[in-house]
Amino acid sequence: MLDIILKHRSIRRYKSEDIDDEILNTILSAGTRASTTGNMQVYSMVVTRDEDIKKQLWECHFKQDMVLKAPVHITFCADFNRFNKWCLQRQAIPGYDNYLSFFTAAIDALLVSQNVCLAAEEKGLGICYLGTATYNARRIIDILRLPSGVVPVAAVVLGYPDEEPGLTDRLPLEGVVHYDRYDDYTKEDIDRIYADKEALDQTRELLEINKKDTLAQIFTDNRYKREDNIHFSREFLDVIKEQGFMNNE
Amino acid sequence: MLDIILKHRSIRRYKSEDIDDEILNTILSAGTRASTTGNMQVYSMVVTRDEDIKKQLWECHFKQDMVLKAPVHITFCADFNRFNKWCLQRQAIPGYDNYLSFFTAAIDALLVSQNVCLAAEEKGLGICYLGTATYNARRIIDILRLPSGVVPVAAVVLGYPDEEPGLTDRLPLEGVVHYDRYDDYTKEDIDRIYADKEALDQTRELLEINKKDTLAQIFTDNRYKREDNIHFSREFLDVIKEQGFMNNE
């Protein structure tokens, strides 16, 4: 288990080999064992293999090659639709059309997704999270025909790896852990925590390619820009509302 | 790995035995290997062992006994504070004070939390998620002194189990998985998917104790009520805003 967790790397190149149904079922079943709030299990997994639908998803994920190449694409959704239908069929009046319910369901979906990814890696598969599921949630809803009460919160591609990338760098443990209470970072803390990352050859290459003075500028000016974040913030909040999760009065 | 995932159950009774620092570090390090958006690692783990602080957290978590009994409490936080400080020290202007950034950081924190829980279980520890971290986020922020840019999204207690509960029931795989697109549930689907759960002895006992006709009513009328959900929805959205994540204009 620990070895699987510790050797995780995102895989972006896949063999064309498909994933056996039995293996896929084992992986999905592993997902269902994650903790869920009150055992409500308010999530769904949409497993997409159809080439045409995958092509549409590929466009939502900014045409990242791996979406077409990997045999399986799973969309993890916050899902109160099933639970609400059950309530209505059982003389119970559901009160889950609000933001807390959305967030609760999103937690369920995300814990499930991590179980699925780790089980997949144990089975020799590679995985890659697509951070873009929330960016173009509305289009994903259209493509996958997600009803009211369902919002995509993460997407993952799975398949047999056709590359062996090294481990990705991480901040030192002291950089992400606090004891008892949050101990806010001093200027010196920040310098120390980011020192190794900034000293990587890879960082130097990125600075040259992007003609930037600091790695942080590559994030703020190129990769995760304020104007994009604002645009997608509005879009995602609209989607949460459209899918029926903003009745907070 | 798979066996660890498949035998997960939430533990609510703990031995007083503490967790060795080396084991704890191994578990926390396992957390850091989870996928994070753009490798920004915008999360923090606050590890609380201090009895007095734990007692304050216990109140936030509706005085659930296990918060006092388990030796370790970890609060998983969406955290752009560290990243923002780094940007500002590196002549970069962060644009991460919006909802998308909050949600991105929450995903990081939640994937990390699941890695931590599975690594803990592999080390013979028991864990239990506290769904209440989002309910009383503002008080947790006060207790743990979380600065702007930091929001708690999940909390977990860890310790050596003093009980051996059976596996919790789950809906059948067909109930939570869709193929290619979302195949919305018919009335018959709902009846079939929930049949086993409704037939459990445990369900019958709950109906008797709560004097209800259906299990769904126990959720809607007792456990997760509309008025509570609405109250905590507003609170949590206010907290997200107060912590600096709602500048979407």
Interface residues (C-beta under 8 A of the other chain):
Chain A: M1 L2 I4 I5 L6 H8 S10 N25 T26 L28 S29 A30 G31 T32 R33 A34 S35 T37 G38 N39 M40 Q41 Y43 S44 M45 V46 V47 T48 R49 D50 I53 C77 N81 R82 F83 K85 W86 C87 Q89 R90 Q91 A92 I93 P94 G95 Y96 N98 Y99 L100 S101 F103 T104 A106 I107 L110 L111 S113 Q114 N115 C117 L118 A119 E122 C128 Y129 G131 T134 Y135 I143 L144 R145 L146 P147 V150 V153 A154 T168 D169 R170 L171 L173 G175 V176 V177 H178 Y179 D180 R181 Y182 D184 Y185 K187 I190 D191 I193 Y194 D213 T214 L215 A216 Q217 F219 T220 D221 R223 Y224 K225 R226 E227 N229 I230 F232 S233 R234 F236 L237 N247 N248 E249
Chain B: M1 L2 I4 I5 L6 H8 S10 N25 T26 L28 S29 A30 G31 T32 R33 A34 S35 T37 G38 N39 M40 Q41 Y43 S44 M45 V46 V47 T48 R49 D50 I53 C77 N81 R82 F83 K85 W86 C87 Q89 R90 Q91 A92 I93 P94 G95 Y96 N98 Y99 L100 S101 F103 T104 A106 I107 L110 L111 S113 Q114 N115 C117 L118 A119 E121 E122 C128 Y129 G131 T134 Y135 I143 L144 R145 L146 P147 V150 V153 A154 T168 D169 R170 L171 L173 G175 V176 V177 H178 Y179 D180 R181 Y182 D184 Y185 K187 I190 D191 I193 Y194 D213 T214 L215 A216 Q217 F219 T220 D221 R223 Y224 K225 R226 E227 N229 I230 F232 S233 R234 F236 L237 N247 N248 E249
